[in-house]
């Protein structure tokens, strides 16, 4: 791993001059509370390859599986306080448990963006939009008094306020998520789960391990080992499909179950083409899915369904998801997936997202069994209806075999766990109280052993199911 040295004392003399104090508007923190009087600067580190929108996404540089890289985030003390005040408004006192604002429920609003600096390999990215991110993981981390919070980075969020960063990119990428590996003692689940989906030939985000240091006025502080994730709304649709012009949805809420009578455009959140109030592709899928032809003329129903929905992609996704055991998504939860209308096929296509709960039996009733026993078809018809159809069930079964022979092969996965564990171990051991979810020094190695046992158990489970 390459090391970088930053003169933080000098840096904060400069940032102290650049950043001004920000006001608060009662109990509510908004972007209007930020004073943007630090616009007199030159983006001296800017190059076409590293900062320009014209650069192609550099996956080799940013998402290197063989190296743990380092990101430094620098935020003025005043703006850091705005972020913390906003979190207090959303979730109550830091470390205060589930009492206070939020009442144990997810906040309706995302945390606030503030401008900050990002440093990587000796280069600076300017006035990057930075905010905390997450739902249950963010709330639980905050209320437990753990400051290792996930971040969202948007490199041109504040381009209107700072013309110097117009269309600023990080090696061709506009946005990232820095995920804190909440509740995962192995710190591998997010990365490995996503890797398996991609290795199975499905569209999914690239990920990589990064150490994160945050300087909010007192020098760089190690916040821990994070998983950097490519954003579906940024480069996934751009690079893994022919183009990114199709409708992209991030469903969340009852309508995301596709149960009869739940259709609600507000719960199919558009991530692009927002000005076009056209949800006809989603509505068409609802209509076909629940058409009486499913039970009266299955062949016609399949033909209609396949004209609107990429059933092959969904069945392969389903095979991967049930094999690796991932409960925090469709089938248990009405979130953590995207739908993209693939311009090449004009079909809605499934994209998995947020896999930190994968590779374990799971919570909230646990991961779905391979035969979906106990699943309510009325509640989860995309799974129930397709599995009840003999043609689709046969395809699903074939994909299960493909998964355990390929993307989730026992020998391959156990070697992967060994390699990744050795790669990140020293950075895991560097995590400190208040910035870690590990309760003791042996928790990491125990979690790695559990992952290795898990993949063998899943091979046996699939073999028994197919027999």
C-alpha positions as CSV (number, residue, x, y, z in Angstrom):
1,X,0.0,0.0,0.0
2,X,1.4,3.4,-1.0
3,X,1.6,5.9,1.8
4,X,0.8,9.6,1.5
5,X,1.9,12.4,3.8
6,X,-0.1,15.6,4.2
7,X,0.9,18.7,6.0
8,X,-2.2,19.0,8.1
9,X,-1.0,21.9,10.2
10,X,-0.5,24.0,7.0
11,X,-3.8,22.7,5.6
12,X,-5.7,23.9,8.5
13,X,-4.2,27.3,8.6
14,X,-5.6,27.5,5.0
15,X,-9.0,26.0,5.8
16,X,-9.3,28.2,8.9
17,X,-9.0,31.2,6.6
18,X,-11.3,29.7,3.9
19,X,-14.2,28.4,6.0
20,X,-16.5,30.6,8.0
21,X,-18.9,29.9,10.8
22,X,-22.4,28.7,9.9
23,X,-25.6,29.6,11.5
24,X,-28.5,27.4,12.6
25,X,-32.1,28.1,11.8
26,X,-33.9,27.1,15.0
27,X,-33.9,23.3,15.4
28,X,-33.7,22.7,11.6
29,X,-30.4,22.5,9.8
30,X,-30.6,23.3,6.0
31,X,-28.2,24.0,3.2
32,X,-29.1,27.7,3.6
33,X,-27.3,27.6,6.9
34,X,-24.0,27.2,5.1
35,X,-22.1,30.4,4.3
36,X,-20.3,29.9,1.0
37,X,-17.7,32.7,1.3
38,X,-14.7,30.4,0.5
39,X,-15.0,30.5,-3.3
40,X,-11.7,32.3,-3.9
41,X,-9.4,29.4,-4.6
42,X,-7.7,27.7,-7.5
43,X,-8.1,24.0,-8.2
44,X,-4.4,23.5,-8.7
45,X,-4.5,19.7,-8.5
46,X,-7.0,19.5,-11.3
47,X,-6.0,17.3,-14.2
48,X,-8.1,15.9,-17.1
49,X,-7.6,12.3,-16.0
50,X,-8.2,12.8,-12.3
51,X,-10.9,15.5,-12.0
52,X,-12.6,16.0,-15.4
53,X,-16.0,14.8,-16.5
54,X,-14.3,13.9,-19.8
55,X,-12.3,11.1,-18.2
56,X,-13.6,7.6,-18.5
57,X,-14.2,5.9,-15.1
58,X,-10.9,4.4,-14.0
59,X,-12.0,1.2,-12.3
60,X,-8.4,-0.1,-12.0
61,X,-7.4,2.9,-10.0
62,X,-10.4,3.3,-7.8
63,X,-11.6,-0.3,-7.3
64,X,-8.5,-2.4,-6.9
65,X,-9.2,-5.7,-5.2
66,X,-5.5,-6.2,-4.2
67,X,-4.9,-3.1,-2.2
68,X,-6.3,-1.2,0.7
69,X,-6.2,2.5,-0.3
70,X,-6.6,5.6,1.8
71,X,-9.0,8.6,1.7
72,X,-8.7,11.7,3.8
73,X,-11.7,13.8,4.4
74,X,-11.2,17.4,5.6
75,X,-14.1,19.4,6.9
76,X,-14.0,22.7,8.8
77,X,-15.0,22.5,12.4
78,X,-18.0,24.7,11.8
79,X,-19.3,22.5,9.0
80,X,-18.7,19.3,10.9
81,X,-20.8,20.8,13.7
82,X,-23.6,21.4,11.2
83,X,-23.5,17.8,10.2
84,X,-23.6,16.6,13.8
85,X,-26.4,19.1,14.7
86,X,-28.4,17.8,11.7
87,X,-27.9,14.2,12.9
88,X,-29.1,15.2,16.4
89,X,-32.2,16.6,14.9
90,X,-32.8,13.4,12.9
91,X,-31.9,10.8,15.5
92,X,-31.5,12.4,18.9
93,X,-28.4,12.8,21.1
94,X,-25.3,11.0,19.9
95,X,-24.9,7.8,22.0
96,X,-28.3,8.4,23.6
97,X,-30.0,5.2,22.5
98,X,-33.3,5.2,20.7
99,X,-34.9,8.0,22.7
100,X,-35.3,11.5,21.4
101,X,-36.0,12.7,17.8
102,X,-36.6,9.9,15.4
103,X,-38.3,7.8,18.1
104,X,-36.7,4.6,16.7
105,X,-38.1,5.2,13.2
106,X,-36.1,6.1,10.1
107,X,-35.7,9.8,9.4
108,X,-37.8,11.0,6.5
109,X,-35.0,13.3,5.2
110,X,-31.4,12.4,4.2
111,X,-28.7,14.0,6.3
112,X,-27.4,17.4,5.1
113,X,-24.6,17.8,2.5
114,X,-21.7,20.2,3.4
115,X,-18.6,21.1,1.3
116,X,-15.4,19.5,2.3
117,X,-12.1,18.4,0.9
118,X,-11.0,14.9,-0.2
119,X,-7.4,13.9,-0.5
120,X,-6.1,10.8,-2.2
121,X,-2.5,9.9,-3.2
122,X,-1.4,13.5,-2.6
123,X,-4.1,15.1,-4.7
124,X,-7.0,17.3,-3.5
125,X,-10.6,17.3,-4.7
126,X,-12.3,20.5,-3.8
127,X,-15.6,21.4,-2.0
128,X,-16.9,17.9,-2.4
129,X,-20.4,17.3,-1.2
130,X,-20.2,15.2,2.0
131,X,-23.0,13.7,4.1
132,X,-23.8,10.8,6.3
133,X,-25.8,8.0,4.8
134,X,-27.9,5.0,5.7
135,X,-31.1,4.0,7.4
136,X,-31.0,1.5,10.2
137,X,-27.2,1.2,10.2
138,X,-26.9,5.0,10.4
139,X,-29.4,5.3,13.1
140,X,-28.0,2.4,15.2
141,X,-24.4,3.6,14.8
142,X,-25.3,7.1,15.9
143,X,-27.5,6.1,18.8
144,X,-24.9,3.6,20.0
145,X,-22.2,6.4,20.1
146,X,-20.1,5.0,17.3
147,X,-18.8,7.7,15.0
148,X,-17.8,5.3,12.3
149,X,-20.7,6.5,10.1
150,X,-21.2,5.8,6.4
151,X,-20.7,8.7,4.0
152,X,-22.0,9.8,0.7
153,X,-19.6,11.7,-1.5
154,X,-20.8,13.8,-4.5
155,X,-17.9,15.5,-6.2
156,X,-19.9,18.3,-7.9
157,X,-22.8,18.7,-5.5
158,X,-21.8,22.3,-4.9
159,X,-20.7,23.3,-8.4
160,X,-23.2,26.2,-8.5
161,X,-21.6,27.7,-5.4
162,X,-18.0,27.0,-6.6
163,X,-17.7,27.3,-10.4
164,X,-14.1,26.0,-10.2
165,X,-15.5,22.5,-9.6
166,X,-18.0,22.4,-12.4
167,X,-18.4,18.7,-13.3
168,X,-15.7,17.7,-10.9
169,X,-15.1,13.9,-10.9
170,X,-12.9,11.4,-9.1
171,X,-11.2,9.5,-11.8
172,X,-14.4,9.6,-13.9
173,X,-16.8,9.0,-11.0
174,X,-19.2,11.6,-9.7
175,X,-20.6,9.8,-6.6
176,X,-19.6,7.1,-4.1
177,X,-20.9,5.5,-1.0
178,X,-18.4,4.9,1.8
179,X,-20.0,2.0,3.8
180,X,-19.0,1.4,7.4
181,X,-19.6,-2.4,7.4
182,X,-22.1,-2.0,10.2
183,X,-22.9,-5.2,12.1
184,X,-20.3,-7.2,10.2
185,X,-17.4,-8.4,12.2
186,X,-15.7,-9.8,9.1
187,X,-15.9,-6.4,7.3
188,X,-16.2,-8.5,4.1
189,X,-19.9,-9.0,3.5
190,X,-20.6,-5.9,1.5
191,X,-17.7,-6.4,-0.8
192,X,-17.9,-10.2,-1.2
193,X,-21.7,-10.2,-1.6
194,X,-21.5,-7.6,-4.4
195,X,-18.6,-9.5,-6.0
196,X,-20.6,-12.7,-6.2
197,X,-23.5,-10.9,-8.0
198,X,-21.1,-9.4,-10.5
199,X,-19.1,-12.7,-11.0
200,X,-22.4,-14.4,-11.7
201,X,-22.8,-12.0,-14.7
202,X,-25.3,-9.6,-13.1
203,X,-25.1,-5.8,-13.1
204,X,-23.9,-4.7,-9.7
205,X,-21.7,-2.1,-8.2
206,X,-17.9,-2.4,-7.9
207,X,-16.5,-2.2,-4.4
208,X,-13.1,-1.8,-2.8
209,X,-11.5,-1.5,0.7
210,X,-10.4,2.0,1.9
211,X,-9.1,3.3,5.2
212,X,-10.8,6.6,6.0
213,X,-9.3,9.5,8.0
214,X,-11.4,12.5,8.9
215,X,-10.0,15.9,10.0
216,X,-12.6,18.2,11.4
217,X,-10.3,20.7,13.0
218,X,-8.1,18.6,15.2
219,X,-6.0,16.7,12.8
220,X,-6.6,13.4,10.9
221,X,-8.5,10.8,12.9
222,X,-8.8,7.2,11.8
223,X,-12.5,6.4,11.3
224,X,-11.8,2.8,10.3
225,X,-11.9,0.4,7.4
226,X,-14.7,1.2,4.9
227,X,-16.0,-0.4,1.7
228,X,-16.1,2.1,-1.1
229,X,-19.1,1.4,-3.4
230,X,-19.8,2.5,-6.9
231,X,-23.2,4.2,-7.2
232,X,-25.9,2.6,-9.4
233,X,-27.1,6.1,-10.2
234,X,-23.7,7.1,-11.4
235,X,-21.6,4.7,-13.4
236,X,-23.3,1.3,-13.1
237,X,-26.0,2.0,-15.7
238,X,-23.5,4.0,-17.8
239,X,-20.8,1.2,-18.0
240,X,-22.8,-2.1,-17.5
241,X,-25.5,-1.2,-20.1
242,X,-25.3,0.3,-23.5
243,X,-26.3,3.7,-22.2
244,X,-27.9,5.2,-19.1
245,X,-31.0,6.8,-20.7
246,X,-33.5,4.3,-19.4
247,X,-35.7,5.0,-16.4
248,X,-33.9,4.1,-13.2
249,X,-36.0,3.4,-10.1
250,X,-35.1,2.9,-6.4
251,X,-38.3,1.4,-5.0
252,X,-39.0,1.6,-1.3
253,X,-42.3,1.1,0.5
254,X,-45.3,-1.2,0.1
255,X,-45.4,-0.7,-3.6
256,X,-41.9,-2.1,-3.9
257,X,-43.4,-5.5,-2.9
258,X,-45.4,-5.6,-6.2
259,X,-48.4,-7.0,-4.2
260,X,-51.7,-6.5,-5.8
261,X,-53.3,-3.1,-5.0
262,X,-50.1,-1.5,-3.7
263,X,-49.0,0.4,-6.9
264,X,-47.9,3.9,-5.9
265,X,-45.7,6.1,-8.1
266,X,-44.3,7.9,-5.1
267,X,-42.7,4.7,-3.9
268,X,-41.0,4.1,-7.2
269,X,-38.5,6.9,-6.7
270,X,-37.0,8.0,-10.0
271,X,-33.3,8.5,-10.0
272,X,-33.2,10.0,-13.5
273,X,-35.7,11.4,-16.1
274,X,-37.5,13.0,-13.1
275,X,-39.1,15.7,-15.3
276,X,-40.8,13.0,-17.4
277,X,-43.8,11.9,-15.3
278,X,-43.8,8.5,-17.1
279,X,-44.1,5.4,-14.9
280,X,-45.8,3.3,-17.7
281,X,-43.0,0.7,-17.6
282,X,-43.6,0.0,-13.9
283,X,-47.4,0.1,-14.2
284,X,-47.2,-2.3,-17.2
285,X,-45.2,-4.8,-15.1
286,X,-47.8,-4.6,-12.3
287,X,-50.6,-5.1,-14.8
288,X,-49.0,-8.1,-16.5
289,X,-47.8,-9.7,-13.3
290,X,-51.4,-9.8,-11.8
291,X,-53.2,-10.7,-15.1
292,X,-55.6,-13.7,-14.9
293,X,-53.7,-15.3,-17.8
294,X,-51.1,-16.4,-15.2
295,X,-53.5,-19.2,-14.2
296,X,-55.5,-19.6,-17.5
297,X,-52.8,-19.4,-20.1
298,X,-49.4,-19.6,-18.6
299,X,-47.5,-19.5,-21.9
300,X,-49.2,-16.2,-22.9
301,X,-48.6,-14.8,-19.4
302,X,-44.9,-15.6,-19.6
303,X,-44.7,-14.0,-23.1
304,X,-46.3,-10.8,-21.9
305,X,-44.2,-10.8,-18.7
306,X,-41.0,-11.2,-20.6
307,X,-41.8,-8.3,-22.9
308,X,-41.8,-6.0,-19.9
309,X,-39.4,-7.6,-17.3
310,X,-36.1,-9.4,-17.7
311,X,-37.1,-12.6,-16.1
312,X,-33.8,-14.4,-16.8
313,X,-31.9,-11.7,-14.9
314,X,-34.4,-11.8,-12.0
315,X,-34.2,-15.6,-11.8
316,X,-30.4,-15.6,-11.8
317,X,-30.4,-12.8,-9.2
318,X,-32.9,-14.9,-7.1
319,X,-30.6,-17.9,-7.3
320,X,-27.6,-16.0,-6.2
321,X,-29.5,-14.2,-3.5
322,X,-31.0,-17.4,-1.9
323,X,-27.7,-19.3,-2.3
324,X,-25.6,-16.7,-0.5
325,X,-28.5,-15.9,1.9
326,X,-29.3,-12.2,1.8
327,X,-32.4,-11.3,3.8
328,X,-32.4,-7.5,3.7
329,X,-34.0,-7.1,0.3
330,X,-37.0,-8.2,-1.7
331,X,-38.8,-11.2,-0.1
332,X,-38.3,-9.8,3.4
333,X,-37.9,-6.1,2.9
334,X,-39.3,-3.6,0.4
335,X,-36.0,-2.0,-0.4
336,X,-32.3,-2.5,-1.5
337,X,-32.8,-3.0,-5.2
338,X,-33.0,-0.9,-8.3
339,X,-35.0,-1.4,-11.5
340,X,-33.5,-0.2,-14.7
341,X,-35.3,0.0,-18.1
342,X,-32.6,-1.4,-20.2
343,X,-32.6,0.6,-23.5
344,X,-31.4,-2.5,-25.4
345,X,-34.4,-4.6,-24.5
346,X,-36.9,-2.1,-23.2
347,X,-37.3,-4.4,-20.2
348,X,-37.1,-3.5,-16.5
349,X,-34.0,-5.2,-15.2
350,X,-33.1,-6.0,-11.6
351,X,-30.0,-4.6,-9.9
352,X,-29.1,-5.7,-6.4
353,X,-27.9,-3.1,-3.8
354,X,-26.6,-2.9,-0.2
355,X,-25.3,-6.4,0.7
356,X,-23.8,-5.9,4.1
357,X,-26.4,-8.3,5.6
358,X,-25.6,-11.1,3.1
359,X,-23.8,-14.3,3.7
360,X,-25.6,-15.3,6.9
361,X,-28.9,-16.8,8.1
362,X,-30.2,-13.3,8.7
363,X,-32.7,-11.4,10.9
364,X,-36.3,-10.5,10.6
365,X,-37.3,-14.1,9.9
366,X,-34.1,-14.9,8.3
367,X,-33.1,-15.5,4.7
368,X,-35.6,-17.2,2.4
369,X,-35.2,-20.9,2.0
370,X,-34.2,-22.2,-1.4
371,X,-37.8,-23.5,-2.0
372,X,-39.4,-20.4,-0.6
373,X,-41.3,-22.3,1.9
374,X,-43.4,-20.0,4.1
375,X,-43.2,-17.2,1.5
376,X,-46.5,-15.3,1.1
377,X,-47.1,-15.2,-2.7
378,X,-49.7,-12.5,-2.2
379,X,-47.1,-10.2,-0.5
380,X,-44.1,-11.1,-2.7
381,X,-45.6,-12.1,-6.1
382,X,-42.4,-11.5,-8.2
383,X,-40.9,-14.5,-6.3
384,X,-44.1,-16.5,-5.6
385,X,-45.6,-16.3,-9.1
386,X,-42.4,-17.1,-10.9
387,X,-41.5,-20.0,-8.6
388,X,-45.0,-21.5,-9.0
389,X,-44.5,-21.5,-12.8
390,X,-42.9,-24.8,-13.9
391,X,-40.8,-23.1,-16.7
392,X,-39.4,-20.4,-14.4
393,X,-38.8,-22.8,-11.6
394,X,-36.7,-25.0,-13.9
395,X,-34.7,-22.0,-14.9
396,X,-34.2,-21.0,-11.2
397,X,-33.0,-24.5,-10.3
398,X,-30.5,-24.4,-13.2
399,X,-29.2,-21.1,-12.0
400,X,-28.7,-22.5,-8.5
401,X,-26.4,-25.2,-9.9
402,X,-24.6,-22.6,-11.9
403,X,-24.0,-20.4,-8.9
404,X,-22.5,-23.1,-6.7
405,X,-20.4,-24.3,-9.6
406,X,-19.2,-20.8,-10.5
407,X,-19.6,-17.5,-8.7
408,X,-20.1,-19.2,-5.2
409,X,-17.9,-22.2,-5.6
410,X,-16.6,-23.5,-2.3
411,X,-12.9,-23.6,-3.1
412,X,-13.0,-20.2,-4.8
413,X,-14.8,-18.5,-2.0
414,X,-12.7,-19.9,0.8
415,X,-9.6,-18.8,-1.0
416,X,-11.2,-15.4,-1.5
417,X,-12.0,-15.1,2.2
418,X,-8.4,-16.0,3.1
419,X,-7.0,-13.5,0.7
420,X,-9.3,-10.6,1.7
421,X,-8.8,-11.3,5.4
422,X,-5.1,-11.1,5.1
423,X,-5.4,-7.9,3.0
424,X,-7.5,-6.0,5.6
425,X,-6.4,-7.5,8.9
426,X,-3.9,-4.8,9.9
427,X,-6.4,-2.1,9.2
428,X,-9.2,-3.8,11.1
429,X,-6.8,-4.1,14.1
430,X,-6.1,-0.4,13.9
431,X,-9.8,0.4,14.6
432,X,-10.4,2.0,18.0
433,X,-13.3,2.2,20.5
434,X,-15.9,4.6,19.3
435,X,-14.9,3.9,15.7
436,X,-15.5,0.2,15.4
437,X,-18.3,-2.4,15.7
438,X,-15.9,-5.1,16.9
439,X,-16.3,-6.0,20.6
440,X,-13.0,-7.8,21.0
441,X,-9.8,-8.7,19.1
442,X,-10.9,-12.2,18.2
443,X,-14.2,-11.2,16.7
444,X,-12.7,-10.6,13.2
445,X,-11.1,-14.0,12.9
446,X,-14.1,-15.8,14.2
447,X,-16.3,-14.0,11.6
448,X,-13.9,-15.1,8.8
449,X,-14.2,-18.7,10.0
450,X,-18.0,-18.4,10.0
451,X,-17.9,-17.2,6.4
452,X,-15.8,-20.2,5.3
453,X,-18.2,-22.6,7.1
454,X,-21.2,-20.8,5.6
455,X,-20.1,-21.4,2.0
456,X,-19.7,-25.1,2.6
457,X,-23.1,-25.3,4.2
458,X,-24.7,-23.5,1.3
459,X,-23.2,-25.9,-1.2
460,X,-24.7,-28.8,0.8
461,X,-28.1,-27.0,1.0
462,X,-28.3,-26.4,-2.7
463,X,-27.2,-30.0,-3.4
464,X,-29.9,-31.3,-1.1
465,X,-32.5,-29.0,-2.6
466,X,-31.7,-30.1,-6.2
467,X,-31.7,-33.8,-5.3
